[in-house]
Amino acid sequence: MPKSRYSAAQLGGTADEVEAAFYEALQRGDLDQLMACWADEDDVFCVHPGGPRQVGVVAIRAAFEALLTGGSLRATPERVRRIETLGAAVHNVIERIELRTAEGTHHAWVVATNVYMKTAEGWRLVAHHASPGGSEEPEHTVPGQLLH
């Protein structure tokens, strides 16, 4: 398995770098690298599409291990929406999922929210919540009026 291009130091650099490392680990099927993106806290949580809430790093690791039993997961984040402060960042992404079946390759969409916090070790993932987005484009934007 090729080595990740993200070092432990880079994982703490920015929330964007942690997110890139997280999706790279998913695509490579690298469970250790994926878990290095998570904060080592009791209250971290993860929800996979249609699944129960997993709380704590042990439960999250087990859920990703089960998800990756067939190898890597081709999940490519697109159209990231960010809300960031000095100590927290919330990223809402649309994941393009590539599914390989006997009938060929199909694409599906997942809408995910990733929450990052700045810890003593640097930026780390504290929540990942993913919902099925269906087979069509899962984003609808209505231009708003500026209030000020």
Secondary structure, 3 states (H helix, E strand, C coil): CCCCCCCHHHHCCCHHHHHHHHHHHHHHCCHHHHHHCECCCCCCEEECCCCCEEECHHHHHHHHHHHCCCCCCEEEEEEEEEEECCCEEEEEEEEEEEEEECCEEEEEEEEEEEEEEEECCEEEEEEEEEEEEECCCCCCCCCCCCCC
